[in-house]
Amino acid sequence: MERIILTHWNTSTGPEPIIQYPPEKSFPPKELFLKIWALHELNQENSMIEYSPEDSNNYYLSIIQKFENELYFLILVYNQKEMLEDIIKRSPEILALISKNLIELINTNKITRTISEAFNTISNYSKLDEEDNLINFFQDKIKYTILEILRKGVISKVELINVLRQEYGFSTVNIDLILISFLHENLIVKKNVPGSKECYFLIKDLSCTRIPPKNSPSGQMGENILMKFKEALKRYYLDYYNMSNIENKTIIHTVLFNKDVFSLLKTLRENHMTVNDCLNILNNKEELFTELLEKKFIYETKGFVYLFSDIRFIKFSPYYIIEKLVDRYHNQEISLNEYMIHLKLLTEQMEDNFSLDYEIV
């Protein structure tokens, strides 16, 4: 994506571009905005239209919304050679949420920062695969904190913002943009609850586990070394207990919190490497390399390094929340409506005979 433009439609004078990001270039000519507006007029049943001029290398996608009886449209500008992001193909409602969030902040001092965050949010979905998106829930401090809060059960938008500010020190939080990734991965549901207004409900939790490497290194090492490698795998995984809190913290702190380590494991999935090449990925941190050996994430022999433990993410139904909901309701921390809605969202998953309680990514 090249840029994002927020435009107001003035019924007297026509389109009025308000702000764009990145801000360096001039706004497109008025004729372009008029053409996009005309396409919206011809397709009033759809809030989103696409436009690809024959005499241009650019491709435009526009989302129209009304706010305080005024019309606005958010325009995303692409090079025609680019593929449209998954966020557009699979989740157009997310773009509508981003657009709504921007429009509501037009007359505030937050608009400049918010449009840059919106640009980066949309762009990141085109660069990252699902695994990279999921690891952000562990590497991004505020997302990890929000996930921990949501594990306690239903919470209103207002309360979530207050908890983040007062208990964790996140003073300026654009909660709508941050939660887009939670909605995109189907981890939460957003509902308006009588008496509480907008609330968030965790319906899928996120965890991780280690598994043996998918590809056997046969052909990459001698027969005797291969036999020792397989025997080491067998001994380790026969005694492996992936539900241990200690093991979970080991994976999170050693691998997921460290982008270099996760990058090394992904590289080793494809092929073995020399010790020197591994150290280059780890920025020559020899103590970290030793730690990965000791914690059985990698295997080294005769100067070459092999993947010993791969890491996979698990989305699972958080039935453990039900007990927390009961306690919070008895302690009058949540309303009856909040309690019943979250309980229903969780128990409906139990009743679905054709749905697994977990998904390995």
ABEGO torsion letter per residue (X at the ends): XABBBBBBBBAAAEBBBABBOBAABBBBBAAAAAAAAAAAAABAABABBBBBBAABABBBBBBBBBBGGBBBBBBBBBBAABBBBAAAAABAAAAAAAAAAAAAAAABAAAAAAAAAAAAAAAAAAABBAAAAAAAAAABAAAAAAAAAAAAEBBBAAAAAAAAAAAAGBABBBAAAAAAAAAAAGABBBBBBBGAEBBBBBABBBBBBBBBBABBABGABBAAAAAAAAAAAAAAAAABBAABAAAAAAAAAAAAABAAAAAAAAAAAABBBBAAAAAAAAGGBAAAAAAAAAAGABBBBGGBBBBABBBBBBBBBBAAAAAAAAAAAAAGABBAAAAAAAAAAAAAAAABAABBABBBX
